[in-house]
Amino acid sequence: MAKEERFEKLYSQGTLNVTEIWVDKETGVNYVFHAGGYAGGLTPLLDREGKPVVSPVLNGSLPTRNK
């Protein structure tokens, strides 16, 4: 049985300079990942008030999205 992945990629932009949004399926916290060249970084995605963006999580999975 395959192990369930904890993180799910919600958004991706770019090829050489990549920006992605990932969500933790256990906590719902969203993260921004940016990579350019040999450097990269990951940080929580914050709203206007400086609080982490949290997506709803139902039983360890995200609600389905329209693609």
C-alpha positions, 0 to 999 in steps of 0.5 A: 500500500502506497504511503499518502503524501502529506503535502499537495501542490496547489499552484506552480509558475515558471521554469527557471524561476519557480514559484509554487504554493503547497498545502499541508494536508494535515494542518491546512497551512499553505506554504510558498516555495520559490527557487531560482538558480541554485537557491530556494526557500519555503515559507508560510503563506501569510494573509494581509494581517500577517496570519498563515493562510489555512485551507479547510482539511477534511479527514486528511484531504483537501476539498476537490477543486475545479481545474 
